Amino acid sequence: MRQADKQRSLAAHGLAFPRVIAQGTDASGVAYFEMEYVPARTLAATIAMAGSYDRAAVLSAVDNMLWLFRRAATDEIPAETFTGKIDDIAANCARHAPTIPHLAAIEGARGALNEKCWTGIPASPSHGDLTLENILISARRGIVFIDCDEPFASSFWLDAGKLFQDICGYWCLRHMLAGPSAGADVLNAIQKLEKLGFAMRAVFAAADAALPRRLPQLAALSLFRTLPYAQDEDAVCFVLARIRHILGLTI
């Protein structure tokens, strides 16, 4: 219900979200909401399939969203919110079958993340799950956002980290990279991500000069958060490898 309310609110503030048509609770007590159907392809799929898209339109849409969020920023989020979340994730991994064989590497990643500086991150409204899979490219409506979430902490910095979970963490390419070979399609997609990342860093720098240098740890945190939900060890190994790369670790 909070996700539906957030989507309504952000749309009312002029951001491009599908209209929420109905919401409620069904006979079994399960909450639901229905939204307008938008014929579109995700930005993640467009990049993976070597499709063309208007990068300037994507940057402008993200910039408009960040402008709205940062205008409503308040005090910084306590650093303990992040270190506590990191510790909780590691603890959950100790009870999750696919991650149990990799606890030593997970502990190394936990330690490396906890050593990062988590002060100075502003609390603000946020999308909550701003991945490239949640950005639609519609021929009729242009750039459209979907699938807001209620995160453990709300900040436009964390939205930036989610985007870089894809851009430098290759989360949106995880299925391609798990294929039999990394051919020209994968290389093309990575090149597109690098170009998008270069341009997106400039947008983030304009939003908050302190943000770009913190993107690696924010992206690594987003990846780390996926571990307790990994379906198999291949997914765990992929995430840990990308965290090591992003943070420059040798664990």
PyMOL commands that set and color helices and strands:
alter all, ss='L'
color gray80, all
select helices_A, chain A and resi 2-12+43-48+55-71+79-93+100-114+132-134+156-167+171-177+184-207+212-224+227-229+233-247
alter helices_A, ss='H'
color red, helices_A
select strands_A, chain A and resi 20-25+31-35+41-42+135-138+142-145
alter strands_A, ss='S'
color yellow, strands_A
deselect
rebuild
show_as cartoon
